Amino acid sequence: EMIGIPYLPPFVDPNTTGKKILAGVNFASAAAGILDDTGLNY
């Protein structure tokens, strides 16, 4: 945010098609983390 680079669109977004995929997508999971409590809700 601070350097002005836009976020990559999420891979599962239905609008992420064509050239958007070629520019890069975000495969990150909201439950990914280093703490044991991070994924307890899933």
N, C-alpha and C positions, 0 to 999 in steps of 0.2 A: 504494500500500500504506500509506504513512504517514498519509494523510488518511482512510483507511477507505472509499474508494469501490471497489465491487467491479469486477472486470474484466468487460468485455463478452465474451459468448461468441463463439467463432470461427464464421464464416459456414458453414464446411464441416462443422461438428459436426451429426450427424443429429438430435440433441436440440434444436437451435436451430430452433424452429418457432413459429408463432402469435404470441402477444404478446411473446415474447422477441425476435423480429425487429423488432417495432415499437419496442421500447425501445432498439435499437441492436445492431449486431454488429461484430466485428473482421474487417476485410478484410486486415490486415497480413500481410506475407510474412516468413518467417524469413530469407530471403536479401536483404532490403532493407537497404541500408546505404550509407554514404558512402565506404567504403574499397573499393579495387579487389579485395581479397582476400575480401570478404564473400560473394560468390556463386560462388566458384570450385568449390564442391562440387556445383553444379547445372548 
